[in-house]
Amino acid sequence: MDSGNLLVPFVFWSLTRYRPIEGEIEQDKSPQIIHPFSSPPNHGSSVSEKERKSREGGMDVRQLQRQWIDLISALFREGFLDAQFTQLQQLQDESNPDFVVEVVTLFFEDSERVLNDLCNVLSQQVVDFNRVDAHVHQLKGSSASIGAQRVKNVCISFRNCCEERNLEG
């Protein structure tokens, strides 16, 4: 297997290493999580129409909110996300409630293109390390801008290999 074929699995391996241990209890040291399901608490005893409809699907809104918060907290704890992601969430408001989803979706679409281009450059008989470095630099920048800390860190290591013209790294 050549280096180009190893890149994508390596990057995604770095993103998917976290496997929670059943019953694991850790002190949550992550930043405040802002989630897209925020709504004022329902202090009355009646259930809202929205909540009733979501329960018909098998899971109520509060369960989904808790799962979202647990997921994001785990991503912070394990170093996948950093404070930049929290800042991104703070830019979302009522006028653009899907802001974070849209930005992250664009990141994934762009990253897929960059990784494909990178694989093509790495699969050449003679590798142009300047082009490799340019693609990795682009991925590092977009990762940093959305708070994808682990991807950014992998890119930093990858760029060091480019400086050394090291295909094996």
N, C-alpha and C positions, 0 to 999 in steps of 0.2 A: 504494500500500500504506500503510495507516495504522500508527500507532506500536504498537498492540496486536499487529499481525501481525509486527512486527519484533522484539519482545522475546524470544520463545522462540528464534528462530534466533540472535540475538545472544548470549544466555546460553550456548547450546550451542556456538556458534562459539568462545567463549572457553574452553570445556572441551576442544575438539577440535583446537586449532591445532597441537599438537605432531605433527610428522611426522618420525620419525627418518631420518637420512641413512644409506644403506647404508654400512657400514664405519666409522660414526662412533665415535670413541673419546673419551670424556670422563672426567676424573677424577671419581670418585664422591664427592660431598661430602654425600650424604644421610644422615639419621640411621640408626641401626641398624634394619634391617627385620625385623619379626617376622612370620613367615608362618604360615598356618593348617595347613601340611603338616609342621610340626615333629615330628620323632620322633628318638629316639636313633639314632646312627649304627650301622650293621650292620658290625661289625668282622670277622665271620666270612666265609668264602668262599662260604657258601651264600646263595642268594637267598630272601628271605622269600616266603611265599605271596601276600601283598598286592602285593609288587613284581612277582612273576611274573604275577599277574592283570592288573596295569596294563600290563605289557609286551605282553601279548596284544592289547591295544587299540592298539598301535602306538607308545606313548610311555611311557618308564619314569617313576617317581616323581621321580627326580632331575632329569630334564628339565623336568617340570612345576614343581618347586620353583625351578629356575633361572629359568624364564620368569616365574614369579610375582615373584621378587626383582628381576629386570630391569625388569619393568613398574612395580612400586612405586618402585624407584629412579628411573626416568625421570619418574614423576609428581612425586616430590620435587624432582628437578633442574629440572624445567620450571615449578615453582611451583604445580602443581595441588594438592598436599598440603603440610601443614606439620606441626610437631611435635605438634599436637593429635591427628592421626591415629595417631601412634606411641603416645601416651598411651591412646587408645582401644584399640589392639591389646594394650596391657599389661593391660587389664581382662579380656581373654579368658583363660580357664583351662580346666582339664579338666572342671570342673562345667558350663561353658557354652562348648563349643568353637565354636559358631556365632555368638558374640556380635557380632563385627564385621560379619558378613554380615547379621545381623538388623537392626543399627542402621543400616547403609548402605541396606538395602532400605527401611526405614521412612523414611529421609531422602528417597530417590527418590520414594516414594509421596506423601509430604507435599509435596515440591517440585513434583511434577506438579500437585497440587491448587492450590497457591499460585500457580503460574505461570498456570494456567487462570483462576483468579479475577482475577489481575492483568491478563491479556489482556482479560477482560470489562470491568473498570473502565476500562482504557485505550481501549476501543472505544466508550465512551459519547460522545454528542455534547458534553457538558460533563464534563470529566475532574475527578474528585474527588481532588486530589493528596494529601489526608490519607489516603484509603483506599489509594492507590497506595503511599504511604510506609509505611503499616502492613504491607502485603503484602511489600514489599521488606525492611523491617526484620525480619520473621519469617523470610524466606529467608536473610538475612544471619546471623541468630542460629543457625539450624540448620546453616548451612554452616560457621560458625566452630566449632560444637560437635563436628563430625566431622573437622575439619581440611581442609575443602575451601577452601583459601586463595584460589584464583582466583575462585571463585563469590562468596566473601565480598568480595573486592576490587571485583568488578563491581557488587555490591550497594551498596557505599559510594559509587561513582561515580553510580549510579542515584539514590541518596537525595539526593545533591547536586543533581541535575537536578530532583528533586521540590521541594526547597527553593526553587529558582529558578523553579518552575512551568514548566519547559522540556520540552515534548513532543518536541522534535527531538533532545535529548541522549540 
